[in-house]
Amino acid sequence: MKDKHDGRVTREGIRIHQEADFAGMHKAGRIAAEILDEIAEHVFPGQTTAEIDQIIEAKVTEKGSKSATIGYKGYQHASCISINHVVCHGIPGDKKLKDGDILNIDVTVIVDGWFGDTSRMYVAGKLPRKAERLIQVTHDALFKGIEMVKPGNTFGDIGHAIQSYVEAHRMSVVRDFCGHGLGRVFHAPPNVLHYGRPGTGPVLEEGMFFTIEPMVNLGRPETKVLADDWTAVTRDKSLSAQFEHSIGVTADGFDIFTLSPAGTFHPTYSE
């Protein structure tokens, strides 16, 4: 089965991209990662998430890219900023950050038609011990999942690696949101679950592009979406963390499109 970009599509609807497409994803991914590198100095107690978002929007334009989120299903911001017990899709606003707040900033840009999608954690002021542990486990769980990416493995292998690592640390993986395919579109098959059984789900093939973006809670995994129809929070008000990379499957493993050029993907040390 062929699609209009001359790539094959699997029976599960997953596009198989060409070798030349990796360059486009690297360019988009690098710009998204650069923006997250550069925003770190603007995260501090007293800063508002609206001000952070305005800086991000300006950087998107400065770098010759376009925001994928402004106008997406009515959304009007260049980022999602999720603080403390907000799991994902937090809307930037006038609330000021407090000392010890942790936040996920999620940015997606479009460059030459390709989508670069990544998120990472930040801390305003001093990082509390329990939040530090949550951030570390979430960061490491993402890379446990990425390590499973190679032709012949399955998406269930990715989810199982993340889930088993998180639960061994007595934390929980959010079930209500997942990673997704991307490329010349923002969201496409497959759904990349962050839990699962080994050997289940579609088989990974060279040329698949998708995000892995585990959301991990200190408490239970259940979430609820607030009345704004965007903001998802933990039902038990426990802290939540998330890291996200965009990935391509290569002949013998994986290619991470959204690596931090500054080496600051983790908020407290170089990756």
HELIX and SHEET records of a PDB file:
HELIX    1   1 ASP A   21  ILE A   39  1                                  19    
HELIX    2   2 ALA A   40  HIS A   42  5                                   3    
HELIX    3   3 THR A   49  GLU A   62  1                                  14    
HELIX    4   4 TYR A   72  GLY A   74  5                                   3    
HELIX    5   5 ARG A  129  ILE A  146  1                                  18    
HELIX    6   6 PHE A  155  ALA A  168  1                                  14    
SHEET    1   A 2 ARG A   8  VAL A   9  0                                        
SHEET    2   A 2 ARG A  15  ILE A  16 -1                                        
SHEET    1   B 3 LYS A  66  SER A  67  0                                        
SHEET    2   B 3 ILE A 102  VAL A 111 -1                                        
SHEET    3   B 3 CYS A  80  ILE A  83 -1                                        
SHEET    1   C 3 LYS A  66  SER A  67  0                                        
SHEET    2   C 3 ILE A 102  VAL A 111 -1                                        
SHEET    3   C 3 TRP A 114  VAL A 123 -1                                        
SHEET    1   D 3 VAL A  86  CYS A  88  0                                        
SHEET    2   D 3 ALA A 232  THR A 234 -1                                        
SHEET    3   D 3 THR A 223  VAL A 225 -1                                        
SHEET    1   E 3 SER A 172  VAL A 173  0                                        
SHEET    2   E 3 MET A 215  ASN A 217 -1                                        
SHEET    3   E 3 SER A 240  GLN A 242 -1                                        
SHEET    1   F 2 GLY A 179  GLY A 181  0                                        
SHEET    2   F 2 ALA A 188  VAL A 192 -1                                        
SHEET    1   G 3 PHE A 209  ILE A 212  0                                        
SHEET    2   G 3 HIS A 245  VAL A 249 -1                                        
SHEET    3   G 3 PHE A 254  ILE A 256 -1                                        
END                                                                             
